[in-house]
Amino acid sequence: MAKKSGSYIVISDNIDEEVSKIIAKLKPSRVVEFVRDEFKIEDAKSVIAEAYKSESQTKYILLAAKNFNQISQNSLLKILEEPPKNIEFVIVASSKSNLLVTVRSRLPILKTTTSHTIENIDIDFLSLDYSKIFTFLKENARVGKSEAKELVEAIYYKATVVDKVILSEEQLDNFDKAYRLLDLNSKPQNVLSMVLMGF
């Protein structure tokens, strides 16, 4: 059978419906599902064990969750980068910000339902204007946790893809730290400020 499109990430606000569509689309290939509310380290171990079961034809491993625990994502990085023969991964998440930058950089993202776009980020990261940073922080003073995650994502995209800034190790750490702090219910305003002032 011809090999399909390969591994990818789908962002959807209706995970169950998306999983059904993907399974229908991948037929008659074999699909092994790991659909959870919270994707944990034990799920990641099961996924890795499943990936190493040899297959003569393409097998898709489908990971879908509202939340992906950070340790579980880190443990999948190597296998996502170098999957065993005939193994493809499909990850379904409700928001790009639920996935680590390191996971997103390994697989193409096919669809996104994020409401914040880079148009919201009126900051030129090549020639920083602090008044624009303060205006941005003021305008987003009342955002909630999930909106703040989307804004962190949009800042990352605007800086690296649009303005083509090469981020330092410390700046990259700030982005990962931002997601962790938001998960720990830190004040979104403080987290956004930390990310922006790191430039």
N, C-alpha and C positions, 0 to 999 in steps of 0.2 A: 504494500500500500504506500502511496506517495506521502512523504512527510508534510505535515501541515505547517502552520506559520511559526511554530516554535514557542518558546516561553514568553509570557507577557504578564502585565498587571492591568486589571480593570478596576476603575474607581466607579462605584455606583451607590446611590442612596437607597437602593432596594436589593440587598445582598441575596436573599432567597430567590427572588425572581431572576437575578443575574446568573446565579448558579444553575438554575433550570435551563436557561437559554444556552449557556456554555456547554452543558452536557449534551443538549440536543444538537448543537453545532458540531461537536467533536465526534458524534457517532459516525461509524461504528468503532472508533478507537476505544481502548479501555481507559476509563477515568476512575481514579481512586480519590474519593472526597475526604477532606478534613474540614468540615464546616462547624465552626464554634462561635460562641458569643465572645469568648476570650481565648486567644490562641496562646498557649503556654509552652514552657520548655519541654514538658512531656509530649506535647503534640509535635513539636519540632523533631524530637528524637524518633517518633513514629514515622514522620515524613522521611527522615534520612534513611531509616531502616527499609521503608517501602521503595525508596529510590534505588537502593542497592540490590533489590531483587531483580535478577537479570530478565530481560524481555527480548523477544525476537522481533516484535513490532513496537511502534511508538506507544508509550503509556503516558498519559497525562496525570499529573498529581495536582489536584485542585485544593488550594488553601483559601478558605474564606472565613472572615471574622469581622466583628464590629471593632474589636480591639486586638492589636498584636503586641504582646509583651516584648519589651526590648531585648531581653536575654535570648528569647526564642528566635528573634530575628537575627541577632548576631551569630547564633549557632547555625543558621542556614546559609550564611554568606558564601562559604566555600563551595557548597553543593550547587548553589544558584549560578555561581561563576563557572564551575566545571561539572555539569551534570553527567551522570553515567550514561552510557550508550542507550539510545532510544527512550530517554526520559525527558519530558518537557514539563515545565511548571506553569500553572496559571494561578495568580494571586488575586483575590477579590477583596477590596477594602472599601470602607464607606468614605474615606478621605485620604488624600495623598499624605497628609500630615500624620496619619496613623502608622506610616511606614518610615523607617530610617532612611536618610539620604543615601546611605551605602547600599540599601536594598534597591531603592528606586534607580540608582545609577547602573544597576546590573541588568535591568529588564525594561523593555519599552512599555510606556503607559498608553493604553489604547483609548481610554475614554475617561473624561473627568466631569464631575458635576459640581466642582468647587465654585462658590459664588464670588469669591474674590479673584480679581484678575490683576495683571501687572499694571493696568491703567490706573488702579487705585494707588500705585506707588509713584508719587511725583517727586522722586529723588534721583539725582544723577550721582551714581556711586563713584564715577571717575573724578568728579570735582564736587566734593561734598559741600552742601549748603546746610549749615546747622539750623537756620531758621525754618527750612523745609522739614527737617527732622522733627523739630518741636511742633510745627503745624500738624504733621502727620500723627504724632503722639497725642496731641490735643483732640484731633478729629476721631481718633480711635480709643479714646479714654474709657468708653463704656462697653467695649467688646467682651464677649464671653470667651470661654476656654476654646471651643471649637473654631470660632471665628479668628481668634488669636493664632491658632495653629495654621489656619489658611493664610493669614497675613505673613507669618514667618516664612511659609512656603513661597508666597508671592515675592517677598523681599529677596529670598535666595535666587529665585528665577530671574528677577529683574537685574540683580547684581551680576550673576554669573553668565546668563544666556544673552540678555539684552545689552548690558554695559560691558560684558566680557571681562569682569574683574577676576583675577586669579586670587583665590582666597588663601590666606595663610592657615597653618594648622590650627592656630588659636581661633581664627574666625570660624572654621569648620566645626571646631569643638563647641563654639557658642551656639551654632544652629542645633546640634544634637542636644546640648544642655537646655536649650529653650524648650524643646519638646518634652524633655524629662520634667522640667520645672512646671510646665503647664499641666502635665499629668498629675503632679503633686499639688495642684491647685494654687500655684503661685499667682500673684496678681498679674494679669495679662499686660498691663501698662509697664510694669517693671521688667518683664521678660522682653517685650518689644524694644524698650529702651536699651537693655543690655545688648541685644543683637545689633541695633543701629549704631550705638556708640562704639561698637567694636570695629567700625570701619575707619 
